[in-house]
Amino acid sequence: MPLSNLNQEQKQSATTTNKTNLIIASAGTGKTSTLVGRIAHMLSNGTKPEHILLLTFTNKASQEMINRVKNSYGDDVAKQIIAGTFHSVSYRLLKAAGYNLILKTPRELKNLFRSIYDKRKPPVTAGVSAYDGGYLFDIYSLYLNTAAQGGFGDWVEAKNKEHKMYCDMYEDVLNEFNQTKKNYGYIGFDDLLVYMIKHLQKTAIKFDEILVDEYQDTNPLQAKLLDMFAFERLFCVGDFDQSIYAFNGSDIGIISSFTARYKDVRVYHLDKNYRSTASILSLATKVISHNDRVYDKKLEVTRTDTDIKPKLLVFDELYNQYEYIAKNISSSQTHHDNIAIIYRNNSTADGIEANLREAGINSKRKGGRSFFDSKEIKMILDILVLQVKPNDMMATIETLQHGEGIGQATAKEIFEALVLLGDGSVINGLQHPNKDIKNPFPQKKQTNQQLGLFDEFIELGSIGKFKSLGFDEKFFSNSILKHPKLQPNGAKFLYEFYRLVSDLNRIRNPTTAISHIIKSEFFKIFKDKLCETRAKQKDGTIDESLQKTAIFKLKRKVDILKQLSYHHNDMFRFINSMVLGASELDRGSGVSLMSIHASKGLEFDEVYIIDLMDGRFPNKTLISKGGSIEEERRLFYVAVTRAKDILYLSYAKYDRIKKQDFVFSRFLKEAGMCG
């Protein structure tokens, strides 16, 4: 039973009768076991599983806890508990309430946002440039997560007065962006929480017990949502020393002010560390003690089996650092799956990854470009989206934009034409177009008489030029081919898309659909072009070796997606599972390469924390943009406490590429290892 394995501290907090509880769970002290123990205690005392809400930082964490509950109480009980991230739980509850939501990833919405932004021309002024579309999208997300009062323009101006002149334009972009989302029913991750809060303002949802994991990473929008639920008991678990997501809106003040914001709070402490050796914990404690203490705590070492002192590695040159670490791992007795290389900046990963590859060591990167953001995976998922939502604008645009000579703008025009021809459906527009619509593209006015652009437009809008391409008669008569910018290769791409969606018409199984997609001529055209682009050199030539590597990597990614689909029989559920779980897929084997943020919640037998140079870690650039030395120190603490047995800290004195000298990080001095 979950409670029988708890120590005295864990059991005391898990069985509390107090209604509002904060559990300070230091690194490696068994917070997951305590949360599962709390759920077990509630169930054993008669709480119905459907009246329990478990909120976690990742869906993977919630699934792990629910699986532990299942082992003791069975699947029927475990699956009734409402569990997941703030976003996935909101999605589930909103769907149950009858909301028709079309969930889109941040990448998709950023592309839509940029397409709207790019139509504007910011006022020309000396000294201060307008934010670009991508950055404006990111800070709008931050604005939502901080639950800021007032309009977005006022918020931007308060943060940077020099941008006051652009705020009207920023607001205008946002208005069109949000209206476009509303028109097509699109919703993003941040919108889920906003929608959920609005729903709770109208309809109360009550739980007997709400449990919150990683409470220190809660942002103001999540905190507001939490308070909107009605609950009998609240059980929050977190560690202020591991609050590292300020860039994403998390606010350490939320956990710091817990006892002031809630009545009759009881604070429990989990101080027994089961993960790391005494020397590793001593180093972590020395450094983090330079931060102000929010709640008193003292880590207690429980391990007595081994105690290898952390080792400092110093190198004359940056590249030498990466080369040595790869060689050291080659001779290590630790299994490669139990080794991690952790860094402050993702750009650091390239050098170490290259050297590991050179040494013949397998590695996997976590926290870099998402698997689901790769063009090949996005293409397959967009095609599947159109099987369940045949009027999806973004899926259509992102699919057709890869055709030669098409691009986003033309793809959008083709989408609008297909919807017109198909009475609201892209698929119908391809397969059963309205014959009464002779030309779905509005004629443009002539803008230059001398160049005769109008005459050229009429010629380009002719279907006759595609006669030699061998289209079947049904598609050849489709007036979609009258797009004025459509050239033979683009038309061929569109034709193969038509053939593919016709082939997929009766397929509802995700695995079968993926098999048809990757075997299609449409996907072959896309794949060949993509791999050629990835292998193209600066002089325009194609590196055959790189091209083969690109093909291999593409096939491997597609195979991973296909394996994921084996667990799903329903297309709609598979697609939404891929969107909600996109950032949590673990892939491959070997040494783990990861940013500190990506390492959160993980542990390894052997850990390397690299590039510990002043300016890089702590990162002075990010501090100057609103970060803090306190958060940088918490990042160092998180990195160090990932190590169980062996810890290496390393830095280099010089970068020969940038011709830059370095001095060691202040954290090494605070740890008593330098200076």
C-alpha positions as CSV (number, residue, x, y, z in Angstrom):
1,M,0.0,0.0,0.0
2,P,1.3,3.6,-0.8
3,L,1.2,4.7,2.9
4,S,3.2,1.8,4.3
5,N,6.3,2.9,2.4
6,L,6.4,6.4,3.7
7,N,8.8,7.8,6.3
8,Q,7.5,9.6,9.3
9,E,7.6,13.1,7.7
10,Q,5.9,11.9,4.5
11,K,3.2,10.0,6.4
12,Q,2.5,12.9,8.7
13,S,1.8,15.2,5.8
14,A,0.0,12.6,3.7
15,T,-2.5,11.9,6.5
16,T,-3.1,15.4,7.8
17,T,-6.6,16.4,8.8
18,N,-5.9,20.0,8.2
19,K,-7.8,21.5,5.3
20,T,-5.1,23.7,3.7
21,N,-1.6,22.3,3.5
22,L,1.8,23.3,2.0
23,I,4.4,20.6,1.8
24,I,8.0,21.9,1.3
25,A,9.6,19.0,-0.6
26,S,13.3,19.5,-1.1
27,A,15.1,17.8,-4.0
28,G,15.1,14.0,-3.8
29,T,12.8,13.8,-0.7
30,G,10.0,11.7,-2.2
31,K,7.3,14.2,-3.0
32,T,5.8,11.9,-5.6
33,S,5.4,9.1,-3.0
34,T,3.9,11.7,-0.6
35,L,1.3,12.8,-3.2
36,V,0.4,9.2,-4.0
37,G,0.1,8.5,-0.2
38,R,-2.2,11.5,0.2
39,I,-4.5,10.2,-2.6
40,A,-4.4,6.7,-1.0
41,H,-5.4,8.2,2.4
42,M,-8.3,10.1,0.8
43,L,-9.6,7.0,-1.0
44,S,-9.2,4.8,2.1
45,N,-11.3,7.4,4.1
46,G,-14.2,7.3,1.7
47,T,-13.4,10.2,-0.8
48,K,-14.8,9.3,-4.2
49,P,-12.0,9.2,-6.9
50,E,-14.0,11.5,-9.2
51,H,-14.0,14.2,-6.4
52,I,-10.1,14.3,-6.4
53,L,-8.2,16.7,-8.7
54,L,-4.5,16.2,-9.2
55,L,-2.7,19.1,-11.0
56,T,0.9,18.4,-12.1
57,F,3.6,20.3,-14.2
58,T,3.6,17.5,-16.9
59,N,1.1,14.9,-18.0
60,K,3.9,12.4,-17.6
61,A,4.1,13.1,-13.9
62,S,0.4,12.7,-13.4
63,Q,0.3,9.5,-15.3
64,E,3.1,8.1,-13.1
65,M,1.1,8.9,-9.9
66,I,-2.1,7.5,-11.3
67,N,-0.3,4.3,-12.3
68,R,0.8,3.9,-8.7
69,V,-2.7,4.4,-7.5
70,K,-3.9,1.8,-10.0
71,N,-1.5,-0.7,-8.6
72,S,-3.2,-0.5,-5.2
73,Y,-6.8,0.4,-6.0
74,G,-7.3,-0.9,-9.6
75,D,-7.9,0.7,-12.9
76,D,-11.6,1.5,-12.3
77,V,-10.7,3.7,-9.4
78,A,-7.6,5.3,-10.7
79,K,-9.0,6.4,-14.1
80,Q,-11.9,8.3,-12.3
81,I,-9.4,10.7,-10.7
82,I,-9.2,14.0,-12.6
83,A,-5.4,14.3,-13.2
84,G,-3.0,16.2,-15.5
85,T,-1.6,19.6,-16.1
86,F,-3.6,22.8,-15.7
87,H,-4.0,22.8,-19.5
88,S,-5.0,19.2,-20.0
89,V,-7.4,19.2,-17.1
90,S,-9.0,22.4,-18.4
91,Y,-9.3,20.8,-21.8
92,R,-11.0,17.7,-20.4
93,L,-13.4,19.7,-18.2
94,L,-14.3,22.1,-21.0
95,K,-15.0,19.3,-23.5
96,A,-17.2,17.6,-20.8
97,A,-19.1,20.9,-20.5
98,G,-19.8,20.8,-24.2
99,Y,-17.3,23.3,-25.5
100,N,-16.3,22.7,-29.2
101,L,-12.5,23.3,-29.0
102,I,-10.0,23.0,-31.9
103,L,-6.7,22.9,-30.0
104,K,-3.6,24.3,-31.7
105,T,0.0,24.1,-30.7
106,P,2.0,27.3,-29.8
107,R,4.0,26.8,-33.0
108,E,0.9,26.8,-35.2
109,L,-0.6,29.9,-33.5
110,K,2.7,31.7,-33.7
111,N,2.8,31.1,-37.5
112,L,-0.8,32.5,-37.7
113,F,0.2,35.5,-35.5
114,R,3.2,36.2,-37.8
115,S,1.1,36.1,-40.9
116,I,-1.2,38.7,-39.4
117,Y,1.6,40.8,-38.1
118,D,3.5,40.8,-41.4
119,K,0.7,42.7,-43.1
120,R,1.5,45.7,-40.9
121,K,4.1,48.3,-41.5
122,P,5.5,49.6,-38.2
123,P,6.1,53.4,-38.2
124,V,9.6,54.3,-39.1
125,T,11.5,55.9,-36.3
126,A,15.1,56.4,-35.2
127,G,16.6,54.3,-32.4
128,V,13.8,51.9,-31.4
129,S,12.5,49.1,-33.7
130,A,9.2,47.4,-33.2
131,Y,9.1,43.9,-31.8
132,D,9.0,41.3,-34.5
133,G,6.0,39.1,-34.8
134,G,7.5,36.0,-33.1
135,Y,8.7,38.0,-30.0
136,L,5.4,39.9,-29.8
137,F,3.6,36.5,-29.7
138,D,5.9,35.3,-26.9
139,I,5.4,38.3,-24.7
140,Y,1.6,38.2,-25.3
141,S,1.7,34.6,-23.8
142,L,3.7,36.0,-20.9
143,Y,1.1,38.8,-20.5
144,L,-1.7,36.2,-20.3
145,N,0.2,33.9,-17.8
146,T,1.0,36.8,-15.5
147,A,-2.8,37.6,-15.3
148,A,-1.9,41.2,-15.8
149,Q,-4.5,43.8,-15.2
150,G,-5.4,46.2,-18.1
151,G,-4.8,46.0,-21.8
152,F,-1.8,44.5,-23.5
153,G,-0.6,47.8,-24.9
154,D,-0.6,49.4,-21.4
155,W,1.3,46.3,-20.1
156,V,3.9,46.7,-22.9
157,E,4.3,50.4,-22.3
158,A,4.8,49.9,-18.6
159,K,7.6,47.4,-19.2
160,N,9.2,49.5,-22.0
161,K,8.1,53.1,-22.5
162,E,10.0,53.3,-25.8
163,H,7.5,51.1,-27.4
164,K,4.5,53.3,-26.7
165,M,4.5,54.4,-30.3
166,Y,3.9,50.8,-31.4
167,C,1.3,49.8,-28.9
168,D,-1.7,50.7,-31.0
169,M,-0.3,48.5,-33.8
170,Y,0.4,45.7,-31.3
171,E,-3.2,45.9,-30.1
172,D,-4.5,45.9,-33.6
173,V,-2.6,42.7,-34.4
174,L,-3.9,41.0,-31.3
175,N,-7.5,42.0,-32.1
176,E,-7.3,40.4,-35.6
177,F,-5.4,37.4,-34.2
178,N,-8.0,36.7,-31.5
179,Q,-10.9,37.3,-34.0
180,T,-9.4,34.9,-36.5
181,K,-9.0,32.3,-33.8
182,K,-12.7,32.9,-32.8
183,N,-13.8,32.6,-36.4
184,Y,-12.2,29.2,-36.9
185,G,-12.7,27.9,-33.3
186,Y,-9.0,27.7,-32.6
187,I,-7.8,27.7,-29.1
188,G,-4.2,27.7,-27.7
189,F,-2.8,26.4,-24.4
190,D,-3.0,29.8,-22.7
191,D,-6.6,30.2,-24.0
192,L,-7.6,27.0,-22.2
193,L,-7.0,28.5,-18.8
194,V,-8.7,31.8,-19.7
195,Y,-11.7,29.8,-21.0
196,M,-11.7,27.6,-17.9
197,I,-11.7,30.6,-15.6
198,K,-14.6,32.2,-17.5
199,H,-16.5,28.9,-17.3
200,L,-16.0,28.7,-13.6
201,Q,-17.3,32.2,-13.2
202,K,-20.6,30.9,-14.5
203,T,-20.6,27.3,-13.3
204,A,-19.1,26.1,-10.0
205,I,-17.0,22.9,-10.1
206,K,-16.2,21.4,-6.6
207,F,-13.7,18.8,-5.5
208,D,-13.2,17.3,-2.1
209,E,-9.4,17.4,-2.5
210,I,-7.2,19.3,-4.9
211,L,-3.5,18.3,-5.0
212,V,-0.9,20.5,-6.8
213,D,2.6,19.2,-7.7
214,E,5.5,21.5,-8.4
215,Y,3.6,24.4,-6.8
216,Q,6.6,26.7,-6.9
217,D,6.3,26.8,-10.7
218,T,2.7,28.1,-10.6
219,N,2.1,31.3,-12.6
220,P,-0.5,33.9,-11.6
221,L,-3.0,32.7,-14.3
222,Q,-2.8,29.1,-12.9
223,A,-3.0,30.4,-9.3
224,K,-6.2,32.4,-10.3
225,L,-7.7,29.2,-11.9
226,L,-6.9,27.2,-8.8
227,D,-8.7,29.7,-6.6
228,M,-11.7,29.5,-9.0
229,F,-12.3,25.9,-8.1
230,A,-14.4,25.1,-5.1
231,F,-12.7,22.6,-2.7
232,E,-12.9,21.2,0.8
233,R,-9.1,20.6,1.1
234,L,-6.0,21.8,-0.7
235,F,-2.7,20.0,-0.7
236,C,0.2,21.8,-2.4
237,V,3.7,20.4,-2.8
238,G,6.7,22.4,-3.9
239,D,10.2,23.7,-3.2
240,F,11.0,27.4,-3.4
241,D,14.6,26.6,-4.2
242,Q,13.5,24.9,-7.4
243,S,11.4,27.8,-8.8
244,I,13.0,28.2,-12.2
245,Y,10.3,29.2,-14.7
246,A,10.0,33.0,-14.2
247,F,10.6,33.4,-18.0
248,N,7.3,31.6,-18.5
249,G,5.4,33.7,-16.0
250,S,5.9,31.5,-12.8
251,D,6.1,33.6,-9.7
252,I,8.0,32.5,-6.6
253,G,5.8,34.9,-4.7
254,I,2.9,32.5,-5.0
255,I,4.5,29.8,-2.9
256,S,6.2,32.5,-0.6
257,S,2.8,34.1,0.2
258,F,0.9,30.8,0.6
259,T,0.4,31.2,4.4
260,A,-0.8,34.8,3.9
261,R,-3.3,34.1,1.2
262,Y,-5.0,31.1,2.7
263,K,-6.4,30.6,6.2
264,D,-5.3,28.1,8.8
265,V,-2.4,26.8,6.7
266,R,-0.2,24.0,8.0
267,V,3.3,23.8,6.5
268,Y,5.1,20.4,6.5
269,H,8.7,19.7,5.5
270,L,10.2,16.8,3.7
271,D,14.0,17.0,4.5
272,K,15.3,13.4,4.1
273,N,17.1,13.2,0.8
274,Y,17.2,9.7,-0.8
275,R,18.9,10.7,-4.0
276,S,22.3,12.2,-3.7
277,T,25.4,11.6,-1.7
278,A,26.5,13.8,1.3
279,S,29.2,15.7,-0.8
280,I,26.8,16.5,-3.6
281,L,24.1,17.8,-1.2
282,S,26.7,19.8,0.7
283,L,27.8,21.6,-2.5
284,A,24.2,22.3,-3.5
285,T,23.3,23.6,0.0
286,K,26.4,25.9,0.1
287,V,25.4,27.7,-3.1
288,I,21.6,27.9,-2.5
289,S,22.1,29.3,1.0
290,H,23.2,32.6,-0.6
291,N,19.6,33.1,-1.6
292,D,17.1,34.5,1.0
293,R,15.3,31.7,2.9
294,V,11.6,31.7,2.2
295,Y,10.8,28.8,4.6
296,D,13.4,27.2,7.0
297,K,14.7,23.8,5.9
298,K,17.7,21.6,6.1
299,L,18.4,18.6,3.9
300,E,19.2,15.4,5.7
301,V,21.4,12.8,4.0
302,T,20.2,9.3,4.2
303,R,22.7,7.6,1.9
304,T,25.8,5.9,3.4
305,D,26.7,3.5,0.5
306,T,29.2,5.8,-1.3
307,D,30.5,9.4,-1.3
308,I,32.5,10.4,-4.3
309,K,33.6,14.1,-4.1
310,P,32.4,16.3,-6.9
311,K,35.2,17.1,-9.3
312,L,36.1,20.3,-11.1
313,L,37.3,20.2,-14.7
314,V,39.2,23.2,-16.0
315,F,40.2,23.7,-19.7
316,D,42.2,26.2,-21.6
317,E,39.8,26.1,-24.6
318,L,36.1,25.6,-25.0
319,Y,36.3,22.8,-27.5
320,N,38.8,20.9,-25.4
321,Q,36.1,20.7,-22.7
322,Y,33.7,19.0,-25.0
323,E,36.3,16.6,-26.4
324,Y,37.5,15.6,-22.9
325,I,34.0,14.9,-21.6
326,A,33.3,12.7,-24.5
327,K,36.5,10.7,-23.9
328,N,35.7,10.5,-20.2
329,I,32.3,9.1,-20.8
330,S,33.8,6.6,-23.2
331,S,35.8,5.1,-20.2
332,S,33.1,5.6,-17.6
333,Q,31.7,2.5,-15.9
334,T,28.3,4.2,-15.7
335,H,25.7,3.0,-18.2
336,H,25.2,5.7,-20.8
337,D,21.5,5.9,-20.1
338,N,22.3,6.9,-16.6
339,I,24.6,9.8,-17.6
340,A,23.4,13.4,-18.2
341,I,25.2,16.5,-19.6
342,I,23.4,19.6,-18.3
343,Y,23.9,23.1,-19.6
344,R,22.4,26.6,-19.1
345,N,22.0,27.4,-22.8
346,N,20.8,25.1,-25.6
347,S,23.4,26.4,-28.0
348,T,26.0,24.6,-25.8
349,A,24.6,21.2,-26.9
350,D,25.9,21.3,-30.5
351,G,29.6,21.1,-29.5
352,I,29.2,18.2,-27.0
353,E,26.8,16.3,-29.3
354,A,29.4,16.4,-32.1
355,N,32.1,15.1,-29.9
356,L,30.0,12.3,-28.5
357,R,29.1,11.3,-32.0
358,E,32.8,11.4,-33.0
359,A,33.5,9.1,-30.0
360,G,30.8,6.7,-31.1
361,I,28.5,7.4,-28.1
362,N,24.8,7.5,-28.6
363,S,23.1,10.6,-27.2
364,K,19.6,12.1,-27.0
365,R,18.8,15.8,-26.7
366,K,15.9,16.9,-24.5
367,G,14.6,20.5,-24.4
368,G,15.7,21.5,-27.9
369,R,13.5,21.5,-31.0
370,S,10.4,19.5,-30.4
371,F,9.9,16.2,-32.2
372,F,6.4,17.4,-33.1
373,D,7.7,20.7,-34.6
374,S,9.7,18.9,-37.2
375,K,8.3,19.4,-40.7
376,E,7.8,15.7,-41.5
377,I,5.8,15.0,-38.3
378,K,3.8,18.2,-38.7
379,M,2.9,17.3,-42.3
380,I,1.5,13.9,-41.3
381,L,-0.5,15.3,-38.4
382,D,-1.9,18.1,-40.5
383,I,-3.1,15.6,-43.1
384,L,-4.7,13.5,-40.3
385,V,-6.4,16.7,-38.9
386,L,-8.1,17.2,-42.2
387,Q,-9.6,13.8,-41.9
388,V,-11.6,14.9,-38.8
389,K,-11.8,18.6,-39.5
390,P,-12.1,19.1,-43.3
391,N,-12.3,22.9,-43.1
392,D,-9.2,23.4,-40.9
393,M,-7.4,26.5,-42.3
394,M,-4.1,26.1,-40.6
395,A,-3.7,22.4,-41.4
396,T,-4.4,23.1,-45.1
397,I,-2.0,26.0,-45.3
398,E,0.8,24.2,-43.5
399,T,0.4,21.2,-45.8
400,L,0.1,22.9,-49.1
401,Q,2.8,25.6,-48.5
402,H,5.5,23.0,-49.2
403,G,4.5,22.7,-52.8
404,E,6.9,24.3,-55.3
405,G,6.0,27.9,-55.9
406,I,3.1,27.9,-53.5
407,G,4.1,29.2,-50.0
408,Q,1.8,30.4,-47.2
409,A,0.0,33.2,-49.0
410,T,-0.9,31.1,-52.0
411,A,-1.8,28.2,-49.8
412,K,-4.2,30.4,-47.9
413,E,-5.9,31.5,-51.2
414,I,-6.2,27.9,-52.3
415,F,-7.7,27.0,-48.9
416,E,-10.3,29.7,-49.2
417,A,-11.1,28.6,-52.8
418,L,-11.5,25.0,-51.8
419,V,-13.8,25.9,-48.9
420,L,-15.9,27.9,-51.4
421,L,-15.9,25.1,-53.9
422,G,-16.6,22.4,-51.3
423,D,-19.4,24.3,-49.4
424,G,-17.2,24.6,-46.2
425,S,-15.0,21.5,-46.7
426,V,-11.5,21.4,-48.2
427,I,-11.9,17.7,-48.9
428,N,-15.2,18.2,-50.8
429,G,-13.6,21.1,-52.6
430,L,-11.0,18.7,-54.0
431,Q,-13.2,15.8,-54.7
432,H,-16.7,17.2,-55.4
433,P,-16.2,20.9,-56.4
434,N,-19.2,23.1,-57.2
435,K,-19.3,23.2,-61.0
436,D,-21.2,26.4,-61.0
437,I,-18.2,28.3,-59.6
438,K,-16.1,28.8,-62.7
439,N,-13.3,30.7,-61.0
440,P,-13.0,30.8,-57.2
441,F,-10.2,33.4,-57.3
442,P,-11.3,37.1,-57.4
443,Q,-9.9,39.0,-60.3
444,K,-7.2,41.6,-59.4
445,K,-7.1,45.0,-60.9
446,Q,-4.3,45.8,-63.3
447,T,-1.6,47.8,-61.5
448,N,0.9,48.5,-64.4
449,Q,-0.4,49.0,-67.9
450,Q,3.1,49.0,-69.5
451,L,4.0,45.6,-68.1
452,G,0.6,44.1,-69.1
453,L,0.2,42.4,-65.8
454,F,-3.5,41.9,-66.3
455,D,-3.0,40.0,-69.6
456,E,-0.4,37.8,-67.9
457,F,-2.8,37.1,-65.1
458,I,-5.4,35.7,-67.5
459,E,-2.9,33.4,-69.1
460,L,-1.6,32.1,-65.8
461,G,-5.2,31.4,-64.7
462,S,-5.7,28.9,-67.6
463,I,-6.1,25.2,-66.8
464,G,-4.9,24.2,-70.3
465,K,-1.2,24.4,-69.4
466,F,-1.6,21.3,-67.1
467,K,-2.8,19.0,-69.8
468,S,0.5,17.2,-70.2
469,L,0.7,16.3,-66.4
470,G,-1.7,13.3,-66.7
471,F,-4.3,14.4,-64.2
472,D,-7.5,12.3,-64.1
473,E,-10.4,14.0,-65.7
474,K,-12.3,14.7,-62.5
475,F,-9.4,16.7,-61.0
476,F,-8.4,18.3,-64.3
477,S,-11.9,19.9,-64.5
478,N,-11.6,21.4,-61.0
479,S,-11.4,25.2,-61.2
480,I,-8.9,25.2,-58.3
481,L,-6.3,24.9,-61.0
482,K,-7.2,28.4,-62.2
483,H,-5.1,30.0,-59.4
484,P,-3.0,32.6,-61.3
485,K,0.3,31.7,-59.6
486,L,0.0,27.9,-59.8
487,Q,2.8,26.4,-61.9
488,P,3.1,22.8,-63.1
489,N,5.1,21.4,-60.2
490,G,2.8,23.1,-57.7
491,A,-0.3,21.7,-59.6
492,K,1.3,18.3,-59.5
493,F,1.8,18.6,-55.7
494,L,-1.9,19.6,-55.4
495,Y,-3.0,16.7,-57.5
496,E,-1.1,14.2,-55.4
497,F,-2.6,15.7,-52.3
498,Y,-6.1,15.2,-53.9
499,R,-5.2,11.5,-54.6
500,L,-4.0,11.0,-51.0
501,V,-7.0,12.5,-49.3
502,S,-9.2,10.4,-51.6
503,D,-7.3,7.3,-50.6
504,L,-7.7,8.2,-46.9
505,N,-11.5,8.8,-47.2
506,R,-12.6,5.6,-45.5
507,I,-9.7,5.1,-43.1
508,R,-10.3,5.8,-39.5
509,N,-7.4,4.0,-37.9
510,P,-4.4,6.3,-37.2
511,T,-1.7,3.6,-37.9
512,T,-3.3,2.6,-41.2
513,A,-3.7,6.3,-42.2
514,I,0.0,7.0,-41.4
515,S,1.1,4.0,-43.5
516,H,-0.9,5.3,-46.5
517,I,0.5,8.8,-46.1
518,I,4.2,7.8,-46.0
519,K,3.8,5.5,-49.0
520,S,2.0,8.2,-51.1
521,E,3.6,10.1,-54.0
522,F,2.5,13.3,-52.3
523,F,4.7,12.5,-49.2
524,K,7.6,11.4,-51.5
525,I,7.6,14.8,-53.2
526,F,7.6,16.5,-49.9
527,K,10.3,14.2,-48.4
528,D,12.7,14.5,-51.3
529,K,12.4,18.3,-51.3
530,L,12.9,18.5,-47.5
531,C,15.9,16.2,-47.4
532,E,17.5,18.0,-50.3
533,T,17.0,21.4,-48.5
534,R,18.6,20.0,-45.3
535,A,21.6,18.8,-47.3
536,K,22.1,22.0,-49.3
537,Q,25.5,23.8,-48.9
538,K,26.0,27.5,-48.9
539,D,27.1,27.4,-52.5
540,G,23.9,25.6,-53.5
541,T,25.4,22.1,-54.0
542,I,23.9,19.1,-52.3
543,D,26.1,17.1,-49.9
544,E,25.1,13.5,-50.6
545,S,26.3,12.3,-47.2
546,L,24.1,14.9,-45.5
547,Q,21.2,13.9,-47.7
548,K,21.4,10.3,-46.7
549,T,21.6,11.3,-43.1
550,A,18.5,13.5,-43.5
551,I,16.6,10.7,-45.1
552,F,17.5,8.3,-42.3
553,K,16.5,10.8,-39.6
554,L,13.2,11.5,-41.4
555,K,12.4,7.8,-41.6
556,R,13.3,7.3,-37.9
557,K,11.0,10.1,-36.8
558,V,8.1,8.8,-38.9
559,D,8.6,5.4,-37.4
560,I,8.4,6.8,-33.9
561,L,5.1,8.6,-34.8
562,K,3.8,5.3,-36.2
563,Q,4.7,3.5,-33.0
564,L,2.9,6.1,-30.9
565,S,-0.2,5.5,-33.0
566,Y,-0.4,1.8,-32.1
567,H,-2.0,2.7,-28.8
568,H,-4.9,4.5,-30.5
569,N,-7.9,3.4,-32.6
570,D,-9.7,6.7,-32.7
571,M,-8.2,9.4,-35.0
572,F,-9.6,12.4,-33.1
573,R,-8.1,11.2,-29.7
574,F,-4.8,10.4,-31.3
575,I,-4.4,13.9,-32.8
576,N,-5.3,15.6,-29.5
577,S,-3.0,13.3,-27.6
578,M,-0.1,14.3,-29.9
579,V,-0.9,18.0,-29.4
580,L,-1.2,17.8,-25.6
581,G,1.8,15.5,-25.2
582,A,4.0,17.0,-27.8
583,S,6.7,18.4,-25.4
584,E,6.9,15.3,-23.3
585,L,8.1,12.5,-25.6
586,D,11.3,10.8,-24.5
587,R,13.2,9.4,-27.5
588,G,16.2,7.2,-28.1
589,S,18.9,5.9,-25.8
590,G,22.3,7.0,-24.6
591,V,23.7,10.0,-22.8
592,S,21.1,12.6,-22.1
593,L,21.9,16.2,-23.3
594,M,19.6,18.7,-21.7
595,S,19.1,22.2,-20.5
596,I,18.6,22.7,-16.8
597,H,14.9,23.4,-17.4
598,A,14.5,20.1,-19.3
599,S,16.3,18.2,-16.5
600,K,13.8,19.2,-13.8
601,G,12.3,16.2,-12.0
602,L,15.0,13.8,-13.4
603,E,17.9,12.0,-11.8
604,F,21.1,10.4,-13.1
605,D,24.0,8.4,-11.6
606,E,26.6,10.6,-13.3
607,V,26.1,14.3,-14.2
608,Y,28.2,16.8,-16.0
609,I,27.4,20.5,-15.6
610,I,29.3,22.3,-18.3
611,D,30.2,25.8,-19.5
612,L,30.3,27.2,-15.9
613,M,31.8,30.5,-17.0
614,D,30.8,33.9,-15.7
615,G,28.4,35.4,-18.2
616,R,27.2,32.0,-19.4
617,F,26.1,30.6,-16.1
618,P,24.9,32.8,-14.4
619,N,23.6,34.1,-17.7
620,K,24.2,37.9,-17.6
621,T,22.2,38.6,-20.7
622,L,19.0,37.1,-19.3
623,I,19.6,38.8,-16.0
624,S,19.8,42.1,-17.8
625,K,16.5,41.4,-19.5
626,G,14.6,40.9,-16.3
627,G,16.0,37.8,-14.8
628,S,17.7,37.6,-11.4
629,I,20.8,36.2,-9.9
630,E,18.6,34.4,-7.4
631,E,16.8,32.4,-10.1
632,E,20.2,31.6,-11.8
633,R,21.3,30.3,-8.4
634,R,18.2,28.1,-8.2
635,L,19.0,26.8,-11.6
636,F,22.4,25.8,-10.4
637,Y,20.8,24.1,-7.4
638,V,18.4,22.1,-9.6
639,A,21.3,21.0,-11.9
640,V,23.5,19.8,-9.0
641,T,20.7,17.9,-7.3
642,R,20.0,15.8,-10.5
643,A,23.2,13.9,-9.6
644,K,23.0,10.7,-7.5
645,D,26.6,9.5,-7.3
646,I,29.1,11.3,-9.5
647,L,29.2,15.0,-10.3
648,Y,31.5,16.9,-12.6
649,L,31.6,20.7,-12.9
650,S,33.5,22.2,-15.8
651,Y,34.5,25.4,-17.4
652,A,36.9,26.7,-20.1
653,K,39.1,29.8,-20.0
654,Y,38.9,30.7,-23.7
655,D,36.8,30.4,-26.9
656,R,39.0,30.5,-29.9
657,I,36.1,30.9,-32.4
658,K,34.7,34.0,-30.6
659,K,38.2,35.0,-29.4
660,Q,36.7,35.4,-25.9
661,D,38.3,35.0,-22.5
662,F,36.3,33.6,-19.6
663,V,36.5,33.5,-15.8
664,F,34.9,30.9,-13.7
665,S,31.3,31.2,-12.5
666,R,30.6,32.8,-9.2
667,F,28.7,29.7,-8.2
668,L,31.9,27.7,-8.3
669,K,33.4,30.2,-5.8
670,E,30.3,29.9,-3.6
671,A,30.6,26.2,-3.7
672,G,34.2,26.5,-2.5
673,M,35.8,25.0,-5.6
674,C,37.4,28.1,-7.1
675,G,39.0,31.4,-6.0
